[in-house]
Amino acid sequence: MNLVMALVPAAALAAGNYLVAVQPGCIACTAWLVAGPFVLALLLVAVLPRMPARETVAPVVAAPPAATAEDGALGLLAALQATGRLVDFLEEDLAPYGDDQIGAAVRDIHDGCRRVLRERVALEPVLAGAEGDAITIDAGFDPGAIRLTGNVTGAPPFRGVLRHGGWRVKTVTLPVRRGQDARVVAPAEVEIA
């Protein structure tokens, strides 16, 4: 019986069904860990500045089309799919699966997406400190970088408890996928018998 239980997850993983080959986990944690990179990719599309066109003498040979922020975001999404199968996970209907199955499936997805994110985006906290630390927010703070919640009255300085340190992007290296349709995030796979 133990041999059968050990082989079912391996067979399910080989078939690409991560939600069958799983162990117990927290669904709320799963949602944060999996959706975070996807949301970051969408935010990067909205936040990255568009480069103004420069006036140059056009060469005789036509240049390839310039990369856009959309291309970079699609490249990041493609990398998250290729390494972590993020799109597959987000597009799958989770209703028929139990929390324990979903939680265990997320381990591989999380590892792959985390690796891609760390290779492509260097992050730093907006505010240093551990969650739960007492903190003072002085006048002149950036409300786009620090969100005050709770009983916010009066003028700064505000004293409160750090609930989340936030994230700020230091550097971004978006993937360049030359010779590919940028809108194809993952090509279809057909196995020929």
C-alpha positions as CSV (number, residue, x, y, z in Angstrom):
1,M,0.0,0.0,0.0
2,N,2.8,2.4,0.8
3,L,4.5,1.7,-2.5
4,V,1.2,2.6,-4.3
5,M,0.9,5.9,-2.4
6,A,4.5,6.8,-3.2
7,L,4.1,6.1,-6.9
8,V,0.8,8.1,-7.4
9,P,2.5,11.5,-6.8
10,A,5.4,10.6,-9.1
11,A,3.0,9.5,-11.9
12,A,0.9,12.6,-11.5
13,L,4.0,14.8,-11.6
14,A,5.2,13.0,-14.8
15,A,1.8,13.7,-16.3
16,G,2.0,17.4,-15.4
17,N,-0.8,17.3,-12.9
18,Y,0.7,19.1,-10.0
19,L,-2.6,19.2,-8.0
20,V,-2.9,15.4,-7.7
21,A,0.7,15.0,-6.5
22,V,0.4,17.0,-3.3
23,Q,0.7,17.3,0.4
24,P,-1.1,19.4,3.0
25,G,-0.7,23.2,2.9
26,C,-2.3,26.5,3.6
27,I,-4.6,27.9,0.8
28,A,-4.1,31.5,1.9
29,C,-0.4,31.1,1.9
30,T,-0.6,29.4,-1.5
31,A,-2.6,32.3,-3.0
32,W,0.0,34.9,-1.7
33,L,3.0,32.9,-2.9
34,V,1.6,32.1,-6.3
35,A,-0.3,35.2,-7.2
36,G,2.5,37.6,-6.0
37,P,4.8,37.2,-9.0
38,F,1.9,37.5,-11.5
39,V,0.7,40.7,-9.8
40,L,4.3,42.0,-9.9
41,A,4.5,41.4,-13.6
42,L,1.3,43.3,-14.2
43,L,2.5,46.1,-12.0
44,L,5.7,46.3,-13.9
45,V,3.8,46.8,-17.1
46,A,1.9,49.7,-15.5
47,V,4.9,51.3,-13.7
48,L,7.8,51.0,-16.1
49,P,8.4,54.3,-18.0
50,R,8.1,54.3,-21.7
51,M,11.3,55.5,-23.5
52,P,10.8,58.5,-25.8
53,A,11.8,57.9,-29.4
54,R,15.2,59.4,-30.2
55,E,15.9,61.1,-33.5
56,T,18.5,59.2,-35.4
57,V,19.5,58.6,-39.0
58,A,17.8,55.5,-40.1
59,P,20.2,52.8,-41.4
60,V,19.6,51.2,-44.8
61,V,18.8,47.9,-43.2
62,A,15.5,47.9,-41.4
63,A,15.9,47.6,-37.6
64,P,13.9,45.0,-35.6
65,P,11.0,46.4,-33.8
66,A,11.8,48.1,-30.4
67,A,11.0,46.2,-27.3
68,T,8.1,47.7,-25.3
69,A,7.2,47.4,-21.6
70,E,4.4,45.1,-22.7
71,D,7.0,42.8,-24.4
72,G,9.1,42.8,-21.2
73,A,6.0,41.9,-19.1
74,L,5.0,39.2,-21.5
75,G,8.6,37.9,-21.4
76,L,8.5,37.8,-17.6
77,L,5.2,36.0,-17.7
78,A,6.6,33.5,-20.2
79,A,9.6,32.9,-17.9
80,L,7.3,32.4,-14.9
81,Q,5.3,29.9,-16.9
82,A,8.3,28.0,-18.3
83,T,10.0,27.6,-15.0
84,G,7.2,27.6,-12.5
85,R,4.1,26.8,-14.6
86,L,2.4,29.8,-13.1
87,V,-0.2,30.4,-15.9
88,D,-1.2,26.7,-15.8
89,F,-1.8,26.9,-12.1
90,L,-3.7,30.2,-12.2
91,E,-5.9,29.0,-15.1
92,E,-6.7,25.6,-13.5
93,D,-10.1,25.3,-11.7
94,L,-9.2,24.5,-8.1
95,A,-12.7,23.8,-6.9
96,P,-12.4,20.0,-7.2
97,Y,-9.2,19.8,-5.2
98,G,-8.7,19.9,-1.4
99,D,-6.6,22.4,0.4
100,D,-4.0,19.7,1.1
101,Q,-3.7,18.9,-2.6
102,I,-3.4,22.6,-3.6
103,G,-0.9,23.3,-0.9
104,A,1.6,20.6,-1.9
105,A,1.3,21.4,-5.6
106,V,2.4,25.0,-4.9
107,R,5.8,24.0,-3.7
108,D,7.2,23.4,-7.2
109,I,5.3,26.4,-8.6
110,H,6.7,28.6,-5.8
111,D,10.3,27.4,-6.3
112,G,10.3,28.0,-10.0
113,C,8.6,31.4,-9.9
114,R,10.8,32.5,-7.0
115,R,13.9,31.6,-9.0
116,V,12.7,33.5,-12.1
117,L,11.8,36.6,-10.0
118,R,15.1,36.6,-8.2
119,E,17.0,36.3,-11.6
120,R,15.0,39.1,-13.2
121,V,14.0,41.6,-10.5
122,A,16.1,42.9,-7.6
123,L,13.8,43.9,-4.7
124,E,14.4,45.7,-1.5
125,P,12.0,46.6,1.4
126,V,10.5,50.1,1.4
127,L,10.8,50.2,5.2
128,A,13.5,48.2,7.1
129,G,12.4,46.3,10.1
130,A,10.4,43.3,11.1
131,E,6.7,43.0,11.0
132,G,5.3,44.0,14.4
133,D,8.1,46.5,15.1
134,A,7.2,50.0,16.4
135,I,7.9,52.6,13.8
136,T,7.7,56.4,13.4
137,I,6.7,58.0,10.1
138,D,8.0,61.6,9.8
139,A,6.5,64.4,7.8
140,G,7.3,64.4,4.1
141,F,6.9,60.7,3.7
142,D,5.8,59.4,0.3
143,P,2.2,58.2,0.5
144,G,2.8,56.2,-2.7
145,A,5.4,54.1,-0.9
146,I,3.9,54.1,2.7
147,R,0.2,53.4,3.3
148,L,-1.1,54.5,6.7
149,T,-4.0,52.4,8.1
150,G,-5.9,52.4,11.3
151,N,-6.7,55.5,13.3
152,V,-4.9,58.1,11.1
153,T,-5.6,61.6,12.6
154,G,-3.6,64.8,12.9
155,A,-0.2,65.6,11.4
156,P,3.1,63.6,11.2
157,P,5.0,62.3,12.9
158,F,2.8,59.2,13.1
159,R,3.7,56.3,15.4
160,G,2.5,52.8,14.6
161,V,3.3,49.2,14.1
162,L,5.0,47.9,10.9
163,R,2.5,45.4,9.3
164,H,4.4,44.9,6.0
165,G,7.7,46.4,5.0
166,G,6.6,46.8,1.3
167,W,8.8,46.1,-1.7
168,R,10.7,48.5,-4.0
169,V,12.3,47.4,-7.3
170,K,16.0,48.2,-7.4
171,T,16.7,46.8,-10.9
172,V,14.8,44.9,-13.6
173,T,16.2,42.7,-16.3
174,L,13.3,41.7,-18.5
175,P,13.7,38.7,-20.8
176,V,14.2,39.4,-24.5
177,R,12.6,36.8,-26.7
178,R,13.8,37.6,-30.2
179,G,12.2,35.7,-33.1
180,Q,9.1,34.8,-31.1
181,D,5.6,36.2,-31.0
182,A,5.7,38.0,-27.6
183,R,2.0,37.2,-27.1
184,V,2.7,33.5,-27.1
185,V,3.5,33.0,-23.4
186,A,3.8,29.2,-23.7
187,P,3.7,27.3,-27.0
188,A,1.3,24.4,-27.3
189,E,2.9,21.0,-27.0
190,V,1.9,18.1,-29.2
191,E,3.4,14.7,-28.6
192,I,3.6,12.7,-31.8
193,A,3.1,8.9,-31.3
